[in-house]
Amino acid sequence: MLSFSKHSSLNNKSIPFGAVLVRFSADKLCVDDFRRLAESEIAALKEKYPAESYDRKAMWGDNPYYRYFKKFKKTYPVMLQFESAVLKGRPFPAFNPVSEVAFLAELTTFALSGTHDAGCIAGDVMLYISDCREDFDGLRETLHTYPNDLCGRDDKGIVFSLIAGTDLRTSAKPDSRCVLYPVFGTPDMPHEEITNVMSTIERYAKVLCPDAEISCRII
């Protein structure tokens, strides 16, 4: 398991953080099985949340992530993903199976996760509360941290920001086989909510690769 530490900026702050580390077999990804599962899960969401009765404020107004992002004047991305895949019926983004595991978990749990190639992480990951704007390379553009946001860095630089997202250097690629799925909590969120999301990620990863070796930890 990767090592994590907490900076003193997190002293006296109750922000749970989950880490799911999955070692996928190199040549045993059951992609078709996983994508059939994704279709089934999304179909169930469409039945549970019909588009004609959808009310964004009623559904998301009390969501802790939605409220967290709102404090930073940002729109919660999982809400947009949900509206795209479930309400508008846009295709499930079949681009990288190991990353699709986290995407599907976000849709079904409404929680925020990520996907990193654990082999690209240098040393320990230190969790901290940012006190300034720090630029880093994102998947498609230069991103930056936000003061008072939860972030993580390794020996080479920033790995993720809860608000800004994943860095480019450690992001999971289609050939990544040792994958870290962080599960982000918000201030004072019960740990049980994070463990439930971790269990969902573990279940989906086992469909993608029944032989996967999985370890989970709350930090």
N, C-alpha and C positions, 0 to 999 in steps of 0.2 A: 504494500500500500504506500502511496505517496505520503510524505510527511507534511503536515500543516502546522502553522503556528499563528498566534494572534498578537498583533501589535498592541502596545499600551493604549492606543486610541480606542480600542474596543473594551477597555476596562470599564466595568459597571454598565455595560450595554448588553442587553439580551437579544442577540440576533443569531438565530440558529443557522447553521450552514451544513449541508449534507454533501458527502463525497461518495460516489459510486464508481468503483474502478472495475472495468470489464476487460478481461483478456479473451478476445475472440480467437477461435481456431483459424489458422491462416487460410484454409481452403474449404471451410465448412459453413459458409453463410447460407442460410435458407431464406434467400431474399424473397422468393415467391410466397412462401408461408407467411413471412412477416407482412408483406404488402396485402395479402388477403386479410390478415388480422387488422391492418390499418383500415381497410375498406369496411370491415365489419364494425369496428369501433366508431368510425365516422358515421356510418348508417345509424347506429344506435344514438349518437348525438343528435342527428337530424330528426329522429323520432322524438327524442326527449325535448328538444328545443326547436319547435317549428318556426320557420322564418316569419310566417304571418303574424305570430304573436310575440315576436322578439321586441324587447324593450331594453336598450343598452343601459340606461341609467338604473333600471330596476335590477338587472342581472349583475352589473359590474360595480355599482355605486359603493357597495360595502366590501368589495374585494380588496384585501390588504395590499396587493401589488398595484392595483389600479390607483389606490389612494397614495401609495408611495411614489409612483411615477408622476402623479398629478402635482405633488409638492415640488417636483423639479420642472414642472410645466411640460411634461412629456406624456405621450400616449402609450399606454401599456401595449407592447407588441403582441403578446399572446391573445389579447382581445381582438386585434386586427387579424391574426392568424385564424382564430375561431370564426370570425365573420366571413373570412374568405373561403375557408374549407367547408364549413358547416352550413352557413346561411346562403352563400352565393354559389356553392357547389363547384368551386374551382378544384382542379385535380390536386390530389395529394402530391407534394413536391418530392418526387422520386429521383433524387440526385446523388445521395450518398447514404447507403443503408445504416451505417453506424450513427450518423447524425439524425436520420429519420426517427430513430428510437426516442431521442429527446424531444423532437418535434411532436410526435404522437402523444408522448406523456404530457406535454404542455397543453395540448388540445383537450385531453381527457381529465386532467387535474386542475387546469387553470393556473398552475404554478409556473415559476420561471426556472429554467434549467439552461444547460449549455453543453458543448461537446469539445473536448480537447484531446489531442494526441499526447498521451502521458509521456511518451519517449522524447517529446520535444520540450518538456518542462525541465528547466535547469535547477537542480537543488530543491529545497523546500519551497512551499507556497506560503507566503505570509499574508494573512488577512488583515486589512486595516481600513480605517475611515480616512478618506482623502481629505486633505485640508487645502487643496489648491487644484488648479487645472494642470493636468499632465497629458501631453499628447502621446498617442501610440498608434501603431498601424492596425487598422481593423480589416475585416474581410474584404471590403470594397472601397474603403476610404480611410483617411486619417481620422481617428476618434480622439476623445479626451475624457479624462475623469471629471467628476463634478464634486465640489466641496461638500462634505457630509455624506457622500455615497460610500457604500461598501465596495471595496476593491481587493484584488489579489495580485501579488507580484512574486516572481521567482528571482534567481540570481541574475537574470539577463534583462528583466524589466517587467512591465505590466502584463498580466495574463488575462485579466477580465475586470470589468466594471459592471456592477449590477445594472446601472442605467445605460451605459454605452454599449456593453456587450463584450464579445470575444475578440481577442487579438488575433492577428494573422499568423504569427510565428508558431503558436501552439494549437491552432485550430485543427480539428480532425479532418483528415483527407480520406478519399475512398479506400485507400490501402492501409489506413490506420487500424491496428489490431489490438493495441493496448490503449483503451479509451477512458478518459476521466469525464464523468457526468457530474458537474457541480449542481446542487439544488440550493437555490438561494432562498433564504428566509427574510422576512421584514422584522423591524423592531417589535419585540414582545410576542412574536408568533409562537404558538405552542410547538414543541419539538415533534409532537405526534403528527402534525401536518406535514413536516418534512419527511419523516420516516414513511408515511403513506406514499408520498411521491417517489421516494427511493424504491419502495417495493414495486411500484408500477414500472419504473425503469428496469428493474431487475427482471420482472416478468416479461416485458417486451424483448429485452436482450436475449433471454432464454429461447424465445420463439425464433429470433434471428439466428441464434447459434446455441443449440441445446447443450453443447460441450463447453460453453463459456465458463470461465472461472471468474467469480464475482465476489468482491468485498465491499462492504458498506460501512460508513462511519459518519457520526455526527460530530462536528467540531464546535 
